[in-house]
Amino acid sequence: MKYNFDEIIHRKNTDSQKWDMFNDPENVIPMPVADMDFRCPEPILDVLNSITQHGVLGYAIVPERLKDILEERLKNLYNWETEKEWQVWIPGLVPAIYASCKAYGEINDAVMTAIPVYHPFHLAPPVVGKKLQTFPMIEVAGRWTFDFEALEANITAETKLFMLCNPHNPGGTVFTKEELEQLVDICEKHDIIICSDEIHADLILDASKKHRPLASLSEKAANRTVTLMAPSKTFNIAGLGCSVAVISNPVLRKKFEMAKQGFFPPLTRYSQDAAIVAYRDCEDWRLALIDYLKDNHDYLYQSLNGYKGLKLLPLEATYLAWIDARETGIDNIQEKLLAGGVRIMDGKIFKGEGFFRLNFACPKALLIEAVDRIKKSLA
């Protein structure tokens, strides 16, 4: 293997959110927080070292070469023709979720999203004075998708923003062109803006699936969409803080800019140059990573699907398994597995009662040990 994803890198006592935040015993395997236990690609580490060697860490501006390389990447990977002026660079995707909830609609208007979903989607609206509206994801033909009837039935005159997660976290769905077009049609009908979190777009595990940026579908879609992307999940550089909102509609872009004004610090040279190098020089690493993650996914699915009441649907994307534990009869699955030496994330956090999320972006040996512990916990 050209890249050593099997390498065990000890992250305990490195102030890691994933490994240190919960103060678990030393022997616990942590699999909740969505970062990877793999070493970053060498070109990224090299550019970070070069900045450190330069020795001056002042304020930075977003370089044109970063804008150029993103524009080229969107065209090459997703056949999405964009313009540099559409890009709004920001130091994190979660702050962009909050900014979007703040930007579109007035106080006491509503934000809608499907559940279960990445928790900032339902935490952000109340923080910025908005109401939260939800409707359930449903299982159709072995994958999670929208209940479009429930979606439209829950829309009110107060609904001003729809929060989309595509690929879906935690469900792992890559929404089809037809599903996305149906969503756009409903939002067009009710004059609802769409914020599309596409941070996992580069991590498609099912080779038969294709990520389509929502805004790339049509002018109608683009005119009401804020697209959020980042290199962080793909290249394991989440701690550097570098994301982008791509917004073609100048009115929506101005509202987003105003919502973030004064709250977002500028990007750093570290984050910007890491993004440039990731997009320019690390595509081979990304493809090798996907192969490794797919192998981990397949092992996890074969090992746990159907075991003692557990159920998994095959993931189409992401490295975050969404596991149904309702048939196990266990009231607190998080406590049960933690007692067995594995830290997972309780589905309640995502408004998915009875489920748990497990991050399998780790060396295979660690995953094998975690699966063994889970089985022993449920035996």
C-alpha positions, 0 to 999 in steps of 0.5 A, a space after each residue: 500500500 502506497 499510504 499506510 492507513 494501518 499505522 496506529 497513531 497514539 492520540 490520547 493526551 494530545 488534547 484531542 476532542 475525539 480521544 480526550 474530551 470524555 475522560 474515558 479510561 485509557 483502554 476505551 476505543 473512541 469512535 464518536 467525533 467525526 475526524 479520522 485517526 489517519 496521518 494527514 497527507 505528506 504534502 499538507 504536513 510539508 506546507 505547514 512545516 514551511 509556514 512554521 519555518 518562515 516564522 511569521 504568523 500574521 493575519 492572512 488574506 484569501 489568496 486568488 490561487 485558492 479560489 482558482 483551485 476550488 473553481 477548477 475542482 468543482 468543475 472537474 469533480 462535479 461538472 459545476 461551473 462556478 465563479 470565484 465571486 461566489 466564494 465566501 471563505 470561512 473558518 469552519 462549516 458549523 459557524 456557517 450553519 449558524 450564519 445561514 440560520 441567522 441570515 435567512 428569514 426574520 426572528 421567529 421564522 422557521 428552519 426545517 430539516 429532516 431528522 435524524 441529522 447532524 446536531 448543529 442543524 437542530 441546535 442552531 435555529 433557536 440560538 438565532 431566534 428561529 423556530 425548528 421544524 422537522 420531519 422524519 427520514 424514511 427507509 426505502 429500498 435499503 437506504 435513508 431518504 426524505 418523506 416528501 409528503 411529510 416534508 410538505 405537510 410540515 411547511 408553514 408560512 413561517 418556513 424560510 430555510 431548509 437545511 440539507 445534509 448531502 451526503 447525509 450525516 448520519 444516514 450515509 445517503 447520496 441523494 439522487 438527482 430526482 430526489 434533489 430536484 423534488 426538494 428544489 421544486 417544493 422549496 421553489 413552490 413555498 419560496 424557501 431558501 436551501 442551505 446545503 451542507 456538502 462537506 462529505 461530498 468527496 467521500 463517496 463509498 458506493 462507486 455506483 453513486 455520484 455526488 451532485 451539488 444541489 446548486 449545479 442542477 439548474 438555475 432555479 436550484 442555484 438561485 435559492 441555494 447556499 452550498 457549504 463545502 470544506 477539505 476538512 473531512 476529506 483530508 483530516 484537517 478539521 482542526 485547521 478551520 477552513 471552509 467555503 460557502 458557494 453562493 451564486 445569488 448576490 442577494 443571498 451572498 450579501 445576507 450571508 456576508 452580513 450574518 457572519 460580519 464581526 463573528 468570524 475570524 480570518 482564515 490562517 495561512 496554515 488553513 489556506 495553504 493546507 486547503 490549496 495543497 490538499 486540493 492540488 496535490 492529494 487526489 491520489 491519497 483521497 482515492 486510496 483513502 476511499 478504498 480503505 474506508 470502503 474495506 472498513 465499511 464492508 467489514 463493519 457491515 458484515 460483522 454487525 448487521 443482524 448481530 443481536 438485533 443490530 441493523 445497518 443499511 449500507 452506507 453510500 458515503 461518509 465514514 459514519 455508520 448509522 446503526 439501529 439498536 432498537 431491536 436489542 432491547 437495551 435502554 442505554 446502548 451508549 452506556 452498554 458499549 462504553 462498559 465494553 470499551 467502545 465509545 460511540 455517539 448516542 443517536 439521541 444527539 441527532 434526534 434518532 432515538 434507539 440508534 448510534 453513530 460509529 466512526 470507522 475512519 481508523 486503522 483496520 486493527 482498531 476497528 476489528 478490536 472495536 467490533 469484537 468488543 461490541 459483540 462481547 458487550 451484546 453477547 
